[in-house]
Amino acid sequence: MLKTLAILRRELIAYFSSPLAYLVMTGFLLLQGLIFYLVLAFLNNPGSQTMAPMEAFFGGTIFFWLFLLFVVPVITMRLIAEERKTGTIEVLLTSPVTEGQIITGKFLAALVFYTALWLPTGLYVVILRRYSDIDLGPVLAGYLGVVLIGFLFLGVGTFASTLTSNHLIAAILAFVGLVALFAVPLVEQLLVSDSLFKAALGHMDLWSHMEDYAMGIVDTRHVVYELSVGLLFLFLATRSLEMKKGR
């Protein structure tokens, strides 16, 4: 545990001392502020659909998913790829620390940074509560969904980062993997005729998962899916790192 925490601390220092991290944070907050404004403007239109503002904010627009598809690969692309590029991966792998501890520490650092990006959006809830009554249950469920979806996506990105020493290629691989996961509903609608298989793919629909969280519905099937798939990719990342060590 102490070794994992040491790697976590090392990675957090690397994140928050990088100009790219602050560029990502600034861009994210500006984009989310614009989305929040547009959501409020749309809902204030008399002919618009009745919906809670935070429900629309959490996954109700394509912008939410574009953030995840593009920013998560940027967050994870350097985790292992940079170690391989600079040659420090050899030192890390020969030190008294396991591959699992390396992956866990680096992944947790990415998760902390990802979560930190969302924390300032809590101000939107404070602003809304000044002018109307808000049910905090769906809001908290929405943030839980943000973290769980992020857990899954960051797991994919961590695995992609173990496959190459090039940051850009790692980001592209992560992006392709995330798009594949996000496109499951399209496959369900266009290609699948078997009802059992169609139902199975329906449970993998991340868009519907986020819609449920935004409405305050925490379905344990969604939680299990996101955690299990995220852990699967972390396991694959560990195995990939072990293979690199064996070479």
C-alpha positions in Angstrom: 0.0 0.0 0.0 2.8 2.4 0.9 4.5 1.8 -2.4 1.2 2.4 -4.3 0.7 5.7 -2.4 4.3 6.7 -3.2 3.6 6.2 -6.9 0.3 8.0 -6.6 2.0 11.0 -4.9 4.7 11.0 -7.6 2.1 11.0 -10.4 0.0 13.8 -8.8 3.1 16.0 -8.6 3.8 15.3 -12.3 0.2 16.1 -13.2 -0.1 19.4 -11.2 3.4 20.6 -12.3 2.6 20.2 -16.0 1.4 23.2 -18.0 -0.7 20.8 -20.1 -2.7 19.9 -16.9 -3.7 23.5 -16.3 -4.5 24.0 -20.0 -6.8 21.0 -19.8 -8.4 22.3 -16.6 -8.9 25.8 -18.0 -10.4 24.4 -21.3 -12.7 22.0 -19.4 -14.1 24.7 -17.0 -14.7 27.1 -19.9 -16.4 24.5 -21.9 -18.5 23.3 -18.9 -19.5 26.9 -18.1 -20.6 27.4 -21.6 -22.6 24.2 -21.6 -24.2 25.1 -18.3 -25.2 28.5 -19.7 -26.7 26.9 -22.9 -28.6 24.3 -20.8 -30.2 27.1 -18.7 -31.0 29.2 -21.8 -32.6 26.2 -23.5 -34.7 25.2 -20.5 -35.9 28.8 -20.0 -37.4 28.6 -23.4 -41.2 28.3 -23.0 -41.4 25.5 -25.6 -38.5 23.4 -24.2 -38.8 20.1 -22.6 -39.3 20.1 -18.8 -36.1 18.9 -17.2 -33.9 19.6 -14.2 -30.9 21.7 -15.3 -28.4 19.3 -13.7 -30.1 16.3 -15.3 -29.5 17.9 -18.7 -26.0 18.8 -17.7 -25.0 15.3 -16.8 -24.9 13.4 -20.0 -27.9 15.1 -21.5 -25.8 16.7 -24.3 -23.2 15.3 -26.7 -20.7 17.8 -25.2 -20.5 15.7 -22.0 -19.4 12.7 -24.0 -17.0 14.7 -26.2 -15.2 15.8 -23.1 -14.8 12.2 -22.0 -13.8 10.9 -25.4 -11.1 13.5 -26.0 -9.9 14.6 -22.6 -9.6 11.2 -20.9 -7.0 10.0 -23.5 -5.0 13.2 -22.8 -5.1 12.5 -19.1 -3.9 8.9 -19.5 -1.6 9.0 -22.5 1.6 9.8 -20.5 1.1 7.3 -17.6 3.2 4.5 -19.0 4.1 5.8 -22.4 6.3 8.6 -20.9 8.1 6.1 -18.7 8.9 4.0 -21.8 9.9 7.0 -23.8 12.4 8.4 -21.2 13.7 4.9 -20.3 12.7 5.2 -16.6 10.3 2.3 -17.0 13.4 0.0 -16.7 14.3 1.5 -13.4 10.7 1.3 -12.2 10.3 -2.3 -13.2 13.5 -3.4 -11.5 12.6 -1.6 -8.2 11.0 -3.4 -5.3 7.4 -2.7 -6.6 5.0 -4.9 -8.5 3.5 -4.2 -11.9 0.1 -4.1 -10.2 1.2 -1.4 -7.7 2.6 0.6 -10.6 -0.6 0.5 -12.6 -2.8 1.1 -9.5 -0.8 4.1 -8.3 -0.8 5.7 -11.8 -4.4 5.0 -12.4 -5.5 6.4 -9.0 -3.5 9.6 -9.8 -5.4 9.9 -13.1 -8.7 9.3 -11.3 -7.9 12.0 -8.7 -7.0 14.5 -11.5 -10.1 13.6 -13.4 -12.3 14.1 -10.3 -10.6 17.4 -9.6 -11.7 18.7 -12.9 -15.3 18.2 -12.0 -15.2 19.6 -8.4 -15.6 23.3 -9.5 -18.8 22.4 -11.3 -20.4 22.1 -7.8 -20.7 25.8 -7.9 -23.5 25.4 -10.5 -25.5 23.5 -7.9 -24.9 26.4 -5.4 -26.0 28.9 -7.9 -29.2 27.0 -8.8 -30.1 26.5 -5.1 -30.1 30.3 -4.7 -33.0 30.6 -7.2 -34.9 27.4 -6.9 -35.4 24.2 -4.9 -33.1 21.4 -6.0 -33.3 17.7 -5.1 -29.7 16.8 -4.2 -30.3 13.1 -4.6 -30.2 13.1 -8.4 -27.3 15.6 -8.3 -25.2 13.3 -6.1 -26.2 10.3 -8.3 -25.1 12.3 -11.3 -21.7 13.0 -9.8 -21.4 9.3 -8.9 -22.1 8.4 -12.6 -19.4 10.9 -13.7 -16.9 9.1 -11.4 -18.0 5.6 -12.4 -17.9 6.3 -16.2 -14.6 8.0 -15.6 -13.3 5.0 -13.8 -14.1 2.8 -16.8 -12.7 5.2 -19.4 -9.5 5.9 -17.4 -9.0 2.1 -17.2 -9.1 1.9 -21.0 -6.7 4.8 -21.3 -4.3 3.3 -18.8 -4.2 0.1 -20.8 -3.6 2.0 -24.0 -0.7 3.8 -22.5 1.1 0.5 -21.8 1.0 -0.4 -25.5 3.4 2.2 -26.9 6.0 4.8 -26.0 4.4 7.5 -28.1 2.0 9.8 -26.3 0.0 10.6 -29.4 -0.4 7.0 -30.4 -1.5 6.1 -26.8 -4.1 8.9 -26.9 -5.4 7.6 -30.3 -5.6 4.0 -29.1 -7.5 5.2 -26.0 -9.8 7.3 -28.1 -10.6 4.4 -30.5 -11.3 2.1 -27.5 -13.6 4.6 -25.9 -15.5 5.2 -29.2 -16.0 1.5 -29.5 -17.5 1.3 -26.0 -19.6 4.4 -26.7 -20.9 3.0 -30.0 -22.4 -0.2 -28.5 -26.0 1.3 -28.7 -25.5 1.9 -32.4 -24.5 -1.8 -32.9 -27.5 -2.8 -30.8 -29.9 -0.8 -33.0 -28.4 -1.5 -36.5 -26.8 -5.0 -36.4 -28.4 -7.1 -33.7 -31.5 -9.1 -34.3 -31.2 -11.7 -31.5 -33.3 -10.5 -28.6 -31.0 -12.0 -25.9 -27.9 -10.5 -27.4 -29.7 -7.3 -28.0 -30.7 -7.1 -24.3 -27.1 -7.8 -23.2 -25.9 -4.9 -25.4 -28.6 -2.7 -24.0 -27.0 -3.1 -20.5 -23.8 -1.8 -22.0 -25.4 1.4 -23.2 -23.3 4.1 -21.4 -25.6 6.9 -22.5 -28.6 5.3 -20.8 -26.5 4.6 -17.8 -25.7 8.3 -17.4 -29.3 9.2 -18.1 -30.4 7.0 -15.1 -27.7 8.5 -12.8 -28.8 12.0 -13.8 -32.4 11.2 -12.8 -31.2 9.8 -9.4 -31.4 6.1 -10.4 -28.4 4.2 -9.2 -28.8 0.8 -10.9 -26.4 -1.7 -9.4 -26.1 -3.4 -12.8 -24.7 -0.1 -14.2 -22.3 0.2 -11.2 -21.1 -3.4 -11.6 -20.6 -3.0 -15.4 -18.5 0.1 -15.1 -16.3 -1.1 -12.2 -15.8 -4.6 -13.7 -14.9 -3.4 -17.2 -12.6 -0.7 -15.7 -10.9 -3.4 -13.5 -10.6 -5.7 -16.6 -8.7 -3.1 -18.5 -6.5 -2.4 -15.4 -5.8 -6.1 -15.3 -4.9 -6.1 -19.0 -2.6 -3.1 -18.3 -0.8 -5.0 -15.6 -0.4 -8.0 -17.8 0.9 -5.8 -20.6 3.5 -4.3 -18.3 4.5 -7.7 -17.1 5.1 -8.7 -20.7 7.3 -5.6 -21.2 9.3 -6.6 -18.2 9.9 -10.1 -19.6 11.4 -8.8 -22.8 
